[in-house]
Amino acid sequence: MPPRSQKKKNPSTNVTSTSLSSQPPTQDRGDENKQENDSDKEQEEEETANLRPLTDKEALEKAQSIALRGTSNSYRYFKAPVLSDQKDKYGRLMIGYPCKVCPTQINRPMSDSSCSNLNKHVAICFLKKQDVMQANLAALGITGTGDINLKEVPQLCATWCAEAARPFSALVDPSHQALLHPTVRKHLPTRKAVSKDIHLLYLAIQDKYRTVLQVSALYLGVDGWQSPNGFNILGTVIYRLAEDDKGNVELEAMPLSFVCLSAAHTGEYLAESVRMVVEKFGIQNKVISSLRICGLVSNNAQNNEVMVRELKRMKWPRFKGKTNWICCFAHILNLIVQSILRPFGSTKPKKRTNNSDVLDSEDEHGQDLVEEDDTAGQIEILACGAQARAVTDDEDKGSSEDEDGVNKSFEDGDLSKGDIDNASDEDENDWYTSASCKQTLAKFRAIAKRLRYSPNSKAKFVDICLEKGCATPHTVKRDVRTRWNLTGAQLKSILRCEAAILVSQRNKKHGVERKYYVDESNFELARDLVDVLNLFFEITLQISVAGSAWLANIVLFIDQITKHLSTATINEKYPPALRNACRLGLKKTNKYYSLTDCSPLYRIAILLHPSLRDEYFKLANWEPNWIAEAIRLARNISKPKTTMLAGLGSAAAARDGHSLSDPFDMWLRGGLVLNDGNPVNPLKWWMKQKRTGNTHGGLVHMALDVLSCPATSVDVERAFSFGCDYVASKRHRLAPKSVSRGMTVAFYSKNQKIPEGILSRWKHGLEEDHKMQRKGKDKRKIIVVDED
């Protein structure tokens, strides 16, 4: 096969053909060749630059450009990149990224474009910053929310609505949401969910609080109340000595539960309601432990007396009925004042409707109108010589029992002018008489009403007060029936603005009617009544302070009132009308003084008072047999129960030829403890003795139990005052269970009794119980048959 011939390439052929086809001029052909050479040179330089490493300056500019326009968010937390003095493994300088938060600089090789080290530093750095900020704020007493756990949001919302007495719809208000934490705002529960969480929180807290009540002596405070939306509620407050983590002991008054009453408020029904509360917390055997002295405090209403008698039949270990019943001394003070004012008359109170509540501001307004609108009628009736109706004992502020007629005091309604011993005869020439006193008090109420409901009259009255130099405030207090000591407060304001009243009453445009004009005789009555009633006002203020109503002071207060009224009955500067009124108050005081004989706690509290002991009885001129009886009662309680060990101790003491000293006798032989001549706080003194280890032969435990007994039920009244805020005018649709449980949760929250996460744990427990129940239902029953 012949070899294949190869054609010889002619390189000039293409050039010739190209030149012939284009036929450019000679100069143009030279320029084209030059451009081609330049482009080839640039391409060669670019390829050479890509092959050689960047200089430090070029690498820094590239890093700065990437950081400025980079897509990674990590570059936002660092400053502009700089050239670091650190070198990589190839000996080249690295790029440094200074942190904006801390002085740390993250170094990265020029050849590395990863942001992992930058992201890692951002996470660690900002976590440290948050911890430092929280620590600094905590040192200043500022605690922030920080990151909120999603499970805590329902509890936070429920406690806020309950404690602040806010409607559930307030959570979704746009202005309120602007203040919320982003996590809370994102997971905000609905209105129905908040209501349900309050019920669950109520159950969870009470389940936990049961364990707390198994320590120390317990006392119960009980009172009734009618909510603004017409529900009758029984409030229960627990009193006990609570010890914190540091070992400090303080007297705690904690609202335990609020029970909705659905039947007539008889003593039997109230006793059953109290029993349910006590057994729910498992303290029926603790309320009066065999080693403790406890009791129940309430007002002295007749149905409460029956309630105490029924509770005695339940046979709690040491509850002996009246001996463990403490009548609220604040109510007793109010009844004594009402007895003093009874001869001076009062308007007939109109029966309240089911939806009224004397503690609500609107109802106070209505009550004030009813009382003052009848002022003219009262004066006309008195002018005809008719007898004004006596004031009923409204001893339970806001209690629904008043309208049922079962809340009348068993000591009330039996004092009148005929009961006054050695009554003084009134004369027409006296500064004032009982009839004129009724008219005077009615005039004062008319003046207060005029200033309250006429803004123009009030403005003119203030101008006159400024002109006459009257002391502030320039107003006249209202005398509302359901408020303690307001009669005395009104009389004080009348005397304070006396000069302005004499001028303003004659103003034809802004003054009162002519029949309400007052003169010097009216102000003379006001001054005398203020002298008589001021003591009751001061004592009420003292016992209304939380933790200051000591049982040992009650007998002292009664003795002080007795001396005060006895002096007034023989004071010739007072007209016979006022002296007779003081005799009525003195007789009422003596009746309630006899109630202290029913319970030995009053006398034992005086004997255990380090500043009183038995010396007070001697200074008060008690009969020797009374003093001996008080000491006998205290000694019997202080003695331990007879046991085998106690018998062995007595036998050993007899064998040694000496008897054991009675700790109570040693206590009475000790000296009085005073603080710069003043009595000391008995409860704090015994607490200090316990901390130092001085038990005084075991008396310290009995002293703390007795002296921690409350003397009033003011704490229950204070809880009801909050209840009026909780059931606002726009929340009348609340169910009775929602009212009672919501108020309970509110007070648990106010007293820091709600641990964090308790609601979520309670819900988790309910879910687990539900799962277990469902598994039990789904589980098939298998019958095993024995085979032969």
ABEGO torsion letter per residue (X at the ends): XBBBBBBBBBAAAAAAAAAAAAGBBAAAAAAAAAAAAAAAAAAAAAAAAAABBBBAAAAAAAAAAAAAABABAAAAABBBBBBBABBBAAGBBBBBBBBAABABBBBBBAABABAAAAAAAAAAAAAAAAAAAAAAAAAAGBBBAEBBBAAAAAAAAAAAAAAAGBBAAAAABAAAAAABBAAAAAABBBAAAAAAAAAAAAAAAAAAAAAAAABEBBBBBBBBBBBAAGBBBBBBBBBBBBBBAAGBBBBBBBBABBBBBABBBBAAAAAAAAAAAAAAAGAAAAABBAABBBBBBBBABAAAAAAAAAAAAAGBAABAEAAABBBBAAAAAAAAAAAAAAAAEBBBBBBBBAABBAABAAAAAAAAAAAAAAAAAAAAAAAAGBBBBBBBBBABBGBAAAAAGAABBAABGABBAAABBGBBBBBAABABBAAAAAAAAAAAAAAAAAAAABAAAAAAAAAAAAAAGBBOBBBBBBBBAABBGAAAAAAAAAAAAAAAAAAAAABAAABBBAAABBBAAAAAAAAAAAAAAAAAAAAAAAAABBGABBAAAAAAAAAAAAAAAAAAAABAABBAAAAAAAAAAAAAAAAAAAAAAABAAAAAAAAABAAAEAAAAAAAGBBAAAAAAAAAAAAAAABBBBBAAAAAAAAAAAAAGBBBBBAAAAAAABBBBBBGGBBBBAAAAAAAAAAAGBAGGGAAAAAAAAAABBABAAAAAAAAAAAAAABBAAAAABBAAAAAAAAAAAAAAAAGABBBGAAAAAAAAAAAAAAAAAAAAABBBBBBBBBX
